[in-house]
Amino acid sequence: MTPQDDTPIEDKLDALTTAILMERDVDAMLRDEPVSPELMGLVDIIRKLSLHLGEYAHQHAPSDGFVSRLKADLVNDDEGMLSRLRAVPMPLRVQIATGLAAIVAGIMFIIRRRMNNHDEQAIDMEELPAM
């Protein structure tokens, strides 16, 4: 089979996996369309994984404390993130290189802007009618 022939099976598996995760009736979906034995084997694997992983997920749910700390970290303002970034020690050479790169970028921006302004003025002067 070529990779193009696999797309209907992949689409069907995607739909069946979503149905199993949403706890819908998978058998009704399978009755409506003809299915291959290859697809049925994969559906059995999906069902078994869903059953076993579902039990594992319910047994190993995160604690309430972890959930509340995670929510606080995600909802907090950017001050916390900036302070964490500032707390990461960077070598002096990295700080110097970053500063120099910012200075060079600023100078290049100013020069480019002045060159563009100069070119626009030259074009405007050429377009003036001669008397």
DSSP file with accessible surface (Angstrom, degrees, kcal/mol):
  #  RESIDUE AA STRUCTURE BP1 BP2  ACC     N-H-->O    O-->H-N    N-H-->O    O-->H-N    TCO  KAPPA ALPHA  PHI   PSI    X-CA   Y-CA   Z-CA
    1    1 A M              0   0  148      0, 0.0     5,-0.0     0, 0.0     0, 0.0   0.000 360.0 360.0 360.0 142.0    0.0    0.0    0.0
    2    2 A T    >>  -     0   0   70      1,-0.1     3,-1.1     0, 0.0     4,-0.7  -0.488 360.0-105.6 -87.9 162.5    1.2    3.5   -0.7
    3    3 A P  G >4 S+     0   0  109      0, 0.0     3,-0.7     0, 0.0     4,-0.5   0.831 120.2  60.6 -59.4 -27.1    1.0    6.3    1.9
    4    4 A Q  G >4 S+     0   0  158      1,-0.2     3,-0.7     2,-0.2     0, 0.0   0.833  98.5  57.0 -69.8 -28.7   -2.0    7.8    0.0
    5    5 A D  G <4 S+     0   0   85     -3,-1.1     4,-0.5     1,-0.2    -1,-0.2   0.710  99.0  61.9 -73.7 -19.5   -4.0    4.6    0.5
    6    6 A D  G <X S+     0   0   52     -3,-0.7     4,-2.7    -4,-0.7    -1,-0.2   0.635  79.6  84.9 -81.2 -14.4   -3.6    4.9    4.3
    7    7 A T  H <> S+     0   0   65     -3,-0.7     4,-2.7    -4,-0.5     5,-0.2   0.894  87.2  50.3 -63.7 -39.2   -5.4    8.2    4.6
    8    8 A P  H  > S+     0   0   82      0, 0.0     4,-2.4     0, 0.0    -1,-0.2   0.930 113.6  46.8 -64.1 -37.7   -8.9    6.7    4.8
    9    9 A I  H  > S+     0   0   33     -4,-0.5     4,-2.9     2,-0.2    -2,-0.2   0.922 112.8  49.6 -67.2 -41.4   -7.8    4.3    7.5
   10   10 A E  H  X S+     0   0  111     -4,-2.7     4,-2.4     2,-0.2    -1,-0.2   0.914 111.6  48.8 -63.6 -41.0   -6.0    7.1    9.4
   11   11 A D  H  X S+     0   0  108     -4,-2.7     4,-2.3    -5,-0.2    -1,-0.2   0.917 112.9  47.4 -64.5 -42.4   -9.1    9.3    9.2
   12   12 A K  H  X S+     0   0   28     -4,-2.4     4,-2.7    -5,-0.2    -2,-0.2   0.915 112.0  50.0 -65.4 -42.5  -11.3    6.5   10.4
   13   13 A L  H  X S+     0   0   31     -4,-2.9     4,-2.8     2,-0.2     5,-0.2   0.892 109.8  51.8 -63.1 -38.6   -8.9    5.7   13.3
   14   14 A D  H  X S+     0   0  107     -4,-2.4     4,-2.3     2,-0.2    -2,-0.2   0.937 111.8  45.8 -62.4 -45.7   -8.8    9.4   14.3
   15   15 A A  H  X S+     0   0   41     -4,-2.3     4,-2.3     1,-0.2    -2,-0.2   0.916 114.8  47.6 -64.3 -41.2  -12.6    9.5   14.4
   16   16 A L  H  X S+     0   0    0     -4,-2.7     4,-2.6     2,-0.2    -2,-0.2   0.899 110.8  51.0 -68.4 -39.4  -12.8    6.2   16.3
   17   17 A T  H  X S+     0   0   45     -4,-2.8     4,-2.6     2,-0.2     5,-0.2   0.930 111.3  48.2 -63.4 -43.4  -10.2    7.4   18.8
   18   18 A T  H  X S+     0   0   58     -4,-2.3     4,-2.1    -5,-0.2    -2,-0.2   0.918 111.6  50.5 -62.4 -41.7  -12.0   10.6   19.4
   19   19 A A  H  <>S+     0   0    1     -4,-2.3     5,-3.0     2,-0.2    -2,-0.2   0.908 111.1  48.2 -63.7 -40.8  -15.3    8.7   19.9
   20   20 A I  H ><5S+     0   0   19     -4,-2.6     3,-1.3     3,-0.2    -2,-0.2   0.927 112.1  48.9 -66.7 -42.0  -13.6    6.3   22.4
   21   21 A L  H 3<5S+     0   0  118     -4,-2.6    -1,-0.2     1,-0.3    -2,-0.2   0.851 112.5  47.8 -66.6 -31.9  -12.1    9.2   24.3
   22   22 A M  T 3<5S-     0   0  116     -4,-2.1    -1,-0.3    -5,-0.2    -2,-0.2   0.371 114.8-120.5 -87.8   3.8  -15.5   11.0   24.4
   23   23 A E  T < 5 +     0   0  174     -3,-1.3    -3,-0.2     1,-0.2     2,-0.2   0.882  59.7 151.9  59.2  43.8  -17.1    7.8   25.5
   24   24 A R      < -     0   0  157     -5,-3.0     2,-0.9    -6,-0.1    -1,-0.2  -0.521  59.3 -81.5 -94.2 172.5  -19.4    7.6   22.5
   25   25 A D     >  +     0   0   91      1,-0.2     4,-0.8    -2,-0.2    -5,-0.1  -0.623  45.5 177.8 -80.3 104.4  -20.9    4.4   21.0
   26   26 A V  H  > S+     0   0    9     -2,-0.9     4,-2.1     1,-0.2     5,-0.2   0.847  75.2  62.8 -77.4 -33.4  -18.1    3.1   18.7
   27   27 A D  H  > S+     0   0   76      1,-0.2     4,-1.9     2,-0.2    -1,-0.2   0.870  99.5  54.7 -62.1 -35.7  -20.0    0.0   17.6
   28   28 A A  H  > S+     0   0   31      1,-0.2     4,-1.1     2,-0.2    -1,-0.2   0.897 108.3  49.5 -64.9 -37.2  -22.7    2.2   16.0
   29   29 A M  H  X S+     0   0   55     -4,-0.8     4,-0.7     1,-0.2    -2,-0.2   0.883 111.5  48.8 -66.8 -37.3  -20.0    4.0   14.0
   30   30 A L  H  < S+     0   0   18     -4,-2.1     3,-0.2     1,-0.2    -1,-0.2   0.789 106.0  57.2 -75.6 -27.3  -18.5    0.7   12.9
   31   31 A R  H  < S+     0   0  179     -4,-1.9    -1,-0.2     1,-0.2    -2,-0.2   0.816  99.7  59.5 -71.5 -29.6  -21.9   -0.8   11.8
   32   32 A D  H  < S+     0   0  131     -4,-1.1    -1,-0.2    -5,-0.2    -2,-0.2   0.808 110.0  36.4 -71.8 -29.7  -22.6    2.1    9.4
   33   33 A E  S  < S-     0   0  106     -4,-0.7     2,-0.2    -3,-0.2    -1,-0.0  -0.904  89.3-102.0-126.1 151.9  -19.5    1.5    7.2
   34   34 A P        -     0   0  131      0, 0.0     2,-0.4     0, 0.0    -3,-0.1  -0.502  41.5-160.8 -70.2 138.8  -17.6   -1.6    6.0
   35   35 A V        -     0   0   52     -2,-0.2    -5,-0.0    -5,-0.1     3,-0.0  -0.914  11.2-128.1-123.3 150.8  -14.5   -2.1    8.0
   36   36 A S     >  -     0   0   46     -2,-0.4     4,-2.1     1,-0.1     5,-0.2  -0.555  24.8-116.5 -91.1 159.6  -11.4   -4.1    7.2
   37   37 A P  H  > S+     0   0  115      0, 0.0     4,-2.1     0, 0.0     5,-0.2   0.861 117.0  58.4 -62.9 -31.9   -9.8   -6.6    9.6
   38   38 A E  H  > S+     0   0  103      1,-0.2     4,-1.7     2,-0.2     5,-0.1   0.928 107.0  46.7 -62.8 -42.7   -6.7   -4.4    9.8
   39   39 A L  H  > S+     0   0    8      1,-0.2     4,-2.4     2,-0.2    -1,-0.2   0.903 109.5  53.9 -66.9 -40.0   -8.9   -1.6   11.1
   40   40 A M  H  X S+     0   0   59     -4,-2.1     4,-2.2     1,-0.2    -1,-0.2   0.881 105.8  53.4 -64.6 -36.7  -10.6   -3.8   13.6
   41   41 A G  H  X S+     0   0   35     -4,-2.1     4,-1.7     1,-0.2    -1,-0.2   0.919 111.0  46.2 -63.0 -40.6   -7.3   -4.9   15.0
   42   42 A L  H  X S+     0   0   61     -4,-1.7     4,-2.4     2,-0.2    -2,-0.2   0.874 109.2  54.7 -70.1 -34.5   -6.3   -1.3   15.5
   43   43 A V  H  X S+     0   0    0     -4,-2.4     4,-2.6     1,-0.2    -1,-0.2   0.907 106.2  52.4 -65.2 -39.5   -9.7   -0.5   17.1
   44   44 A D  H  X S+     0   0   74     -4,-2.2     4,-2.4     2,-0.2    -1,-0.2   0.915 109.3  49.4 -61.5 -41.0   -9.2   -3.3   19.6
   45   45 A I  H  X S+     0   0   95     -4,-1.7     4,-2.7     2,-0.2     5,-0.2   0.927 110.6  50.3 -63.9 -42.4   -5.8   -1.8   20.5
   46   46 A I  H  X S+     0   0   31     -4,-2.4     4,-2.6     1,-0.2    -2,-0.2   0.923 110.8  49.4 -62.5 -42.4   -7.3    1.6   20.9
   47   47 A R  H  X S+     0   0   81     -4,-2.6     4,-2.4     2,-0.2    -1,-0.2   0.924 112.1  47.4 -63.2 -44.2  -10.0    0.3   23.2
   48   48 A K  H  X S+     0   0  136     -4,-2.4     4,-2.6     2,-0.2     5,-0.3   0.923 113.3  48.0 -64.6 -43.2   -7.6   -1.6   25.4
   49   49 A L  H  X S+     0   0   95     -4,-2.7     4,-3.1     1,-0.2     5,-0.4   0.921 111.9  50.0 -62.8 -42.1   -5.3    1.4   25.7
   50   50 A S  H  X S+     0   0   38     -4,-2.6     4,-2.0    -5,-0.2     5,-0.2   0.916 112.0  48.4 -62.7 -41.3   -8.2    3.6   26.5
   51   51 A L  H  X S+     0   0  100     -4,-2.4     4,-1.8    -5,-0.2    -2,-0.2   0.960 118.3  38.1 -64.1 -49.9   -9.4    1.2   29.2
   52   52 A H  H  X S+     0   0  115     -4,-2.6     4,-1.9     1,-0.2    -2,-0.2   0.908 119.5  45.5 -72.8 -41.2   -6.0    0.8   30.8
   53   53 A L  H  X S+     0   0  106     -4,-3.1     4,-2.7    -5,-0.3    -1,-0.2   0.845 109.8  56.3 -72.8 -30.4   -4.9    4.4   30.5
   54   54 A G  H  X S+     0   0   27     -4,-2.0     4,-1.9    -5,-0.4    -1,-0.2   0.923 108.5  46.6 -64.3 -43.2   -8.2    5.7   31.7
   55   55 A E  H  X S+     0   0  100     -4,-1.8     4,-1.9    -5,-0.2    -2,-0.2   0.915 113.3  50.0 -63.9 -40.9   -7.9    3.6   34.9
   56   56 A Y  H  X S+     0   0  139     -4,-1.9     4,-2.0     1,-0.2    -2,-0.2   0.921 109.1  51.5 -64.3 -41.6   -4.4    4.9   35.4
   57   57 A A  H  < S+     0   0   58     -4,-2.7    -1,-0.2     1,-0.2    -2,-0.2   0.887 110.4  48.2 -65.4 -38.1   -5.4    8.5   34.8
   58   58 A H  H >< S+     0   0  156     -4,-1.9     3,-0.6     1,-0.2    -1,-0.2   0.865 114.0  46.6 -71.5 -32.4   -8.1    8.3   37.4
   59   59 A Q  H 3< S+     0   0  142     -4,-1.9    -2,-0.2     1,-0.2    -1,-0.2   0.800 117.7  42.3 -76.5 -28.9   -5.8    6.6   40.0
   60   60 A H  T 3< S+     0   0  105     -4,-2.0    -1,-0.2    -5,-0.2    -2,-0.1  -0.267  77.0 152.7-115.7  45.3   -3.0    9.1   39.4
   61   61 A A    <   -     0   0   66     -3,-0.6    -3,-0.1     1,-0.1    -4,-0.0  -0.447  53.3 -97.6 -71.0 147.6   -4.8   12.4   39.2
   62   62 A P        -     0   0   80      0, 0.0    -1,-0.1     0, 0.0    -2,-0.0  -0.340  43.5-103.1 -66.9 150.6   -2.8   15.4   40.3
   63   63 A S     >  -     0   0   73      1,-0.1     4,-2.3    -3,-0.1     5,-0.2  -0.271  24.4-115.2 -72.0 159.8   -3.3   16.7   43.8
   64   64 A D  H  > S+     0   0  142      1,-0.2     4,-2.5     2,-0.2     5,-0.2   0.867 116.0  54.9 -63.7 -36.3   -5.3   19.7   44.6
   65   65 A G  H  > S+     0   0   32      2,-0.2     4,-2.4     1,-0.2    -1,-0.2   0.917 108.4  47.8 -62.8 -43.2   -2.2   21.6   45.8
   66   66 A F  H  > S+     0   0   96      2,-0.2     4,-2.7     1,-0.2     5,-0.2   0.923 111.8  50.5 -63.3 -42.9   -0.4   21.0   42.6
   67   67 A V  H  X S+     0   0   69     -4,-2.3     4,-2.6     1,-0.2    -2,-0.2   0.927 111.6  47.3 -62.6 -43.1   -3.4   22.1   40.6
   68   68 A S  H  X S+     0   0   69     -4,-2.5     4,-2.4     2,-0.2    -1,-0.2   0.910 113.1  48.1 -68.1 -38.6   -3.7   25.3   42.6
   69   69 A R  H  X S+     0   0  151     -4,-2.4     4,-2.4     2,-0.2    -2,-0.2   0.916 112.7  49.2 -65.9 -41.0    0.0   26.1   42.3
   70   70 A L  H  X S+     0   0   79     -4,-2.7     4,-2.3     2,-0.2     5,-0.2   0.928 111.4  48.7 -63.8 -44.1    0.0   25.4   38.6
   71   71 A K  H  X S+     0   0  143     -4,-2.6     4,-2.4    -5,-0.2     5,-0.3   0.922 111.2  50.2 -62.0 -42.5   -3.1   27.7   38.1
   72   72 A A  H  X S+     0   0   44     -4,-2.4     4,-1.9     1,-0.2    -1,-0.2   0.904 111.1  49.3 -63.1 -40.0   -1.4   30.4   40.1
   73   73 A D  H  < S+     0   0   91     -4,-2.4    -1,-0.2     1,-0.2    -2,-0.2   0.893 115.0  44.0 -65.9 -38.5    1.8   30.1   38.0
   74   74 A L  H  < S+     0   0  133     -4,-2.3    -2,-0.2     1,-0.2    -1,-0.2   0.838 118.3  42.5 -76.4 -32.4   -0.2   30.3   34.8
   75   75 A V  H  < S+     0   0  106     -4,-2.4    -2,-0.2    -5,-0.2    -1,-0.2   0.747  90.1 107.1 -88.3 -23.0   -2.5   33.1   35.8
   76   76 A N  S  < S-     0   0   88     -4,-1.9     5,-0.0    -5,-0.3    -3,-0.0  -0.045  77.2 -98.3 -55.6 158.4    0.1   35.3   37.5
   77   77 A D    >>  -     0   0  106      1,-0.1     3,-0.9     3,-0.0     4,-0.6  -0.104  37.4 -97.8 -71.9 175.2    1.3   38.5   35.9
   78   78 A D  H 3> S+     0   0  126      1,-0.2     4,-2.8     2,-0.2     5,-0.2   0.598 109.6  83.2 -73.4 -11.9    4.5   38.7   33.9
   79   79 A E  H 3> S+     0   0  124      1,-0.2     4,-2.5     2,-0.2    -1,-0.2   0.921  91.3  49.9 -57.3 -42.5    6.4   40.2   36.8
   80   80 A G  H <> S+     0   0   20     -3,-0.9     4,-1.9     2,-0.2    -1,-0.2   0.915 111.6  47.9 -63.0 -40.6    7.0   36.7   38.1
   81   81 A M  H  X S+     0   0   93     -4,-0.6     4,-2.3     2,-0.2    -2,-0.2   0.929 112.7  48.2 -67.2 -43.1    8.2   35.5   34.7
   82   82 A L  H  X S+     0   0   71     -4,-2.8     4,-2.5     1,-0.2    -2,-0.2   0.909 110.7  50.9 -65.0 -40.0   10.6   38.5   34.3
   83   83 A S  H  X S+     0   0   63     -4,-2.5     4,-1.4    -5,-0.2    -1,-0.2   0.883 110.0  50.6 -66.6 -34.5   12.0   38.0   37.8
   84   84 A R  H  X S+     0   0  120     -4,-1.9     4,-0.7    -5,-0.2    -1,-0.2   0.892 110.9  48.7 -67.6 -38.9   12.6   34.4   37.0
   85   85 A L  H >< S+     0   0  108     -4,-2.3     3,-0.7     1,-0.2    -2,-0.2   0.890 111.2  49.9 -67.2 -37.8   14.4   35.3   33.8
   86   86 A R  H 3< S+     0   0  178     -4,-2.5    -1,-0.2     1,-0.2    -2,-0.2   0.792 103.6  60.8 -68.8 -28.1   16.5   37.9   35.6
   87   87 A A  H 3< S+     0   0   77     -4,-1.4    -1,-0.2    -5,-0.2    -2,-0.2   0.708  81.4  96.2 -73.7 -17.4   17.4   35.3   38.3
   88   88 A V  S << S-     0   0   84     -3,-0.7     2,-0.3    -4,-0.7    -3,-0.0  -0.592  81.8-126.9 -75.4 119.1   19.1   33.1   35.7
   89   89 A P        -     0   0  121      0, 0.0    -2,-0.1     0, 0.0    -1,-0.1  -0.517  25.9-165.7 -72.1 127.5   22.8   33.9   35.8
   90   90 A M        -     0   0   87     -2,-0.3     5,-0.1    -4,-0.1    -4,-0.0  -0.923  26.9-106.2-110.7 141.0   24.2   34.7   32.4
   91   91 A P     >  -     0   0   64      0, 0.0     4,-1.9     0, 0.0     3,-0.5  -0.239  28.7-116.1 -61.8 152.9   27.9   34.8   31.7
   92   92 A L  H  > S+     0   0  120      1,-0.2     4,-2.8     2,-0.2     5,-0.2   0.884 114.4  57.3 -58.8 -40.0   29.4   38.2   31.3
   93   93 A R  H  > S+     0   0  195      1,-0.2     4,-2.4     2,-0.2    -1,-0.2   0.868 106.2  50.2 -63.6 -33.0   30.4   37.6   27.7
   94   94 A V  H  > S+     0   0   56     -3,-0.5     4,-2.5     2,-0.2    -1,-0.2   0.926 111.0  48.6 -69.7 -41.7   26.7   36.8   26.8
   95   95 A Q  H  X S+     0   0  101     -4,-1.9     4,-2.3     2,-0.2    -2,-0.2   0.927 113.7  46.7 -63.1 -42.9   25.6   40.1   28.5
   96   96 A I  H  X S+     0   0   91     -4,-2.8     4,-2.8     2,-0.2     5,-0.2   0.931 112.6  49.6 -65.6 -44.4   28.3   42.1   26.6
   97   97 A A  H  X S+     0   0   58     -4,-2.4     4,-2.5    -5,-0.2    -2,-0.2   0.909 111.1  49.8 -63.0 -39.5   27.4   40.4   23.3
   98   98 A T  H  X S+     0   0   83     -4,-2.5     4,-2.2     2,-0.2    -1,-0.2   0.930 111.8  48.1 -65.3 -43.7   23.7   41.1   23.8
   99   99 A G  H  X S+     0   0   33     -4,-2.3     4,-2.2     2,-0.2    -2,-0.2   0.929 113.1  47.5 -62.5 -44.5   24.4   44.7   24.6
  100  100 A L  H  X S+     0   0  102     -4,-2.8     4,-2.8     1,-0.2     5,-0.2   0.904 110.5  52.0 -65.1 -40.5   26.7   45.2   21.6
  101  101 A A  H  X S+     0   0   61     -4,-2.5     4,-2.5    -5,-0.2    -1,-0.2   0.913 109.9  49.6 -62.9 -39.1   24.2   43.5   19.3
  102  102 A A  H  X S+     0   0   65     -4,-2.2     4,-2.2     2,-0.2    -2,-0.2   0.915 111.9  48.2 -66.1 -40.8   21.4   45.9   20.5
  103  103 A I  H  X S+     0   0  104     -4,-2.2     4,-2.5     2,-0.2    -2,-0.2   0.942 113.0  47.1 -64.8 -47.0   23.7   48.9   20.0
  104  104 A V  H  X S+     0   0   80     -4,-2.8     4,-2.7     1,-0.2     5,-0.2   0.923 112.0  50.9 -62.7 -41.0   24.6   47.8   16.5
  105  105 A A  H  X S+     0   0   58     -4,-2.5     4,-2.3    -5,-0.2    -1,-0.2   0.912 110.4  49.6 -63.7 -40.3   21.0   47.0   15.6
  106  106 A G  H  X S+     0   0   33     -4,-2.2     4,-2.3     2,-0.2    -2,-0.2   0.927 111.6  47.8 -63.7 -44.7   20.0   50.5   16.8
  107  107 A I  H  X S+     0   0   91     -4,-2.5     4,-2.7     1,-0.2     5,-0.2   0.927 112.2  49.5 -63.0 -44.5   22.7   52.2   14.8
  108  108 A M  H  X S+     0   0  124     -4,-2.7     4,-2.6     1,-0.2     5,-0.2   0.897 109.7  52.1 -63.2 -36.9   21.8   50.2   11.7
  109  109 A F  H  X S+     0   0  125     -4,-2.3     4,-2.3    -5,-0.2    -1,-0.2   0.934 111.2  46.6 -63.8 -44.7   18.1   51.1   12.1
  110  110 A I  H  X S+     0   0   87     -4,-2.3     4,-2.4     2,-0.2     5,-0.2   0.934 113.8  47.9 -64.2 -45.0   18.9   54.8   12.4
  111  111 A I  H  X S+     0   0   96     -4,-2.7     4,-2.5     1,-0.2    -2,-0.2   0.934 112.4  49.0 -62.6 -44.1   21.2   54.7    9.3
  112  112 A R  H  X S+     0   0  173     -4,-2.6     4,-2.3    -5,-0.2    -1,-0.2   0.913 110.9  50.3 -63.2 -40.2   18.6   52.8    7.3
  113  113 A R  H  X S+     0   0  152     -4,-2.3     4,-2.2    -5,-0.2    -1,-0.2   0.916 111.7  47.5 -65.3 -41.6   15.9   55.3    8.3
  114  114 A R  H  X S+     0   0  180     -4,-2.4     4,-2.3     2,-0.2    -1,-0.2   0.883 111.0  51.7 -67.5 -38.2   18.0   58.3    7.3
  115  115 A M  H  X S+     0   0  107     -4,-2.5     4,-2.3    -5,-0.2    -2,-0.2   0.915 110.6  48.1 -64.9 -41.9   18.9   56.7    4.0
  116  116 A N  H  X S+     0   0   72     -4,-2.3     4,-2.2     2,-0.2    -2,-0.2   0.906 112.1  49.1 -65.4 -40.7   15.3   56.0    3.2
  117  117 A N  H  X S+     0   0   73     -4,-2.2     4,-2.1     2,-0.2    -1,-0.2   0.900 110.9  50.7 -64.2 -40.2   14.3   59.6    4.1
  118  118 A H  H  X S+     0   0  117     -4,-2.3     4,-2.0     1,-0.2    -2,-0.2   0.920 110.3  49.3 -65.0 -42.4   17.2   60.9    1.9
  119  119 A D  H  X S+     0   0   83     -4,-2.3     4,-2.0     1,-0.2    -2,-0.2   0.903 110.2  50.9 -64.0 -40.0   16.0   58.8   -1.0
  120  120 A E  H  X S+     0   0  112     -4,-2.2     4,-2.3     1,-0.2    -1,-0.2   0.905 109.8  50.2 -66.4 -37.9   12.4   60.0   -0.7
  121  121 A Q  H  X S+     0   0  119     -4,-2.1     4,-2.1     1,-0.2    -1,-0.2   0.902 109.0  51.6 -67.3 -38.6   13.5   63.7   -0.6
  122  122 A A  H  X S+     0   0   39     -4,-2.0     4,-1.8     2,-0.2    -1,-0.2   0.911 110.5  48.5 -64.9 -39.3   15.6   63.2   -3.7
  123  123 A I  H  X S+     0   0   85     -4,-2.0     4,-1.5     1,-0.2    -2,-0.2   0.927 110.3  51.5 -66.9 -41.8   12.6   61.7   -5.5
  124  124 A D  H  < S+     0   0   96     -4,-2.3     4,-0.4     1,-0.2    -2,-0.2   0.903 109.6  50.2 -62.3 -38.5   10.3   64.5   -4.4
  125  125 A M  H >< S+     0   0  136     -4,-2.1     3,-0.9     1,-0.2    -1,-0.2   0.873 108.2  52.6 -69.7 -35.2   12.8   67.1   -5.7
  126  126 A E  H 3< S+     0   0  157     -4,-1.8    -1,-0.2     1,-0.2    -2,-0.2   0.810 104.5  57.0 -68.7 -29.5   13.1   65.4   -9.1
  127  127 A E  T 3< S+     0   0  140     -4,-1.5    -1,-0.2    -5,-0.1    -2,-0.2   0.567  80.0 109.8 -82.6  -6.2    9.3   65.4   -9.5
  128  128 A L  S <  S-     0   0  118     -3,-0.9     2,-0.1    -4,-0.4    -3,-0.0  -0.471  77.7-111.8 -68.2 137.1    9.0   69.2   -9.1
  129  129 A P        -     0   0  112      0, 0.0     2,-0.3     0, 0.0    -1,-0.1  -0.425  28.0-121.7 -71.5 143.7    8.1   70.9  -12.3
  130  130 A A              0   0  103     -2,-0.1    -3,-0.0     1,-0.1     0, 0.0  -0.650 360.0 360.0 -84.1 141.0   10.8   73.1  -13.9
  131  131 A M              0   0  229     -2,-0.3    -1,-0.1     0, 0.0     0, 0.0  -0.694 360.0 360.0-105.5 360.0    9.9   76.7  -14.5
